[in-house]
Amino acid sequence: PYSGPSADEILQKRKEYLSPSMFYFYKKPLNVVDGKMQYLFDDSGRRYLDAFGGIATVCCGHCHPDVVEAIVKQMNRIQHSTILYLNHAIAEFAEALASKLPGDLKVVFFTNSGTEANELAMMIARLYTGCHDIISLRNAYHGNAAGTMGATAQCNWKFNVVQSGVHHALNPDPYRGAFGSNGEMYAKDVQELIDFGTSGSVAGFISEAIQGVGGIIELAPGYLSAAYSSIKKAGGICIADEVQAGFARTGSHFWGFEAHGVVPDIVTMAKGIGNGIPLGAVVTTPEIAEVLTRRCYFNTFGGNPVCTSAGLAVLQVIERERLQENAHVVGSYLKERLIALKDKYEIIGDVRGRGLMLGVELVTDRQLKTPAKVEIMHVMEQMKDMGVLVGKGGFYGNVFRITPPLCFTKEDADFLVDVMDVTMSKI
Ligand code: PMP
């Protein structure tokens, strides 16, 4: 049993010593003290089904024994910087990771986070092309450091500091976008931004395949290939941000971009890559990677032996436990059940996503698509009280984000939907 400080004591310390910008879910925030696979346990020992842990990094399941063992083993042996000396863990994980990517994408730069990975990817694109302009999508989230905040395109995540050289294209959002599911129509905006907003040459384009923070928005079919082709014609580099959609989460594919039939020039990743360990990566081609030899470049802890040992264990678990297949089977089942719930409740405006990256958008008026901001808070709170944790996001904060660890079962899916059903019936 847990014998540490109470939630109130922690909250007090947090108020006094931690950034006032930190936020938490729920009126009374949960004091989470243990995790096991798809479950979290609070300080009273109460169990919660964690349908949002995936976004917070966990893909294999909380404290997956194989990943824990790999970390402890390496920690006991040697933990050091990634630079200066050789270590097998780093090289082996880089090789294993490269084998998961298509084409010539086989040079790996390790970082500690998704933000760092995208910062590096954008810099590489600028160095390689000699251009500065980058195109990203409205409603995107790519990080919160100087460069990536520029690419992020939701005012709630953008501070008023210089963010130069990023143009934000129309979001190919099948639910709220002007052109519905016609990806090619939205892609014309990318060409227009190049033609009317730049010299005609660009450094690149960055996008998620399914926007996570943005509210689980799957890019309209046909969009990415048309946008990539405009970017390539303008001499740019195409960057796929797989921080959320990567690592088997979408079920049908290992990477989100694969569902769109494109091959990026650079792929960035984080979160699921280390099952909770701080790790990120940029993977590109040998030719593009060459630009970083123009100066000294390093990252002290990016890809250190402990984190890369975890990374290798994660890839092995995904393979051994067939987590991609599970994401596909359980995710499809869960989506079907959520769609059935939409037939029952007017408040559900849209159910979308792929594999175990699903979104449920709540609206008070299906025609006007008015965001149900208050109602979603209520449902979320009630679901927590009944033992189910889901995430929330989207520009209006009215979309449930369901991104559980990939070991989620059909029984878990049933429990989640049943609990959502009960809470919605009481609105
Ligand atoms: N890209 C995407 C798609 C993300 O969702 C996030 C984090 N929410 C990031 C980048 C930034 O990752 P990190 O928080 O690890 O810096």
Residues whose N, C-alpha, C, O or C-beta is under 5 A from the ligand:
A	BS01	PMP	S113 G114 T115 E116 Y141 H142 G143 E208 G212 V213 D241 V243 Q244 A270
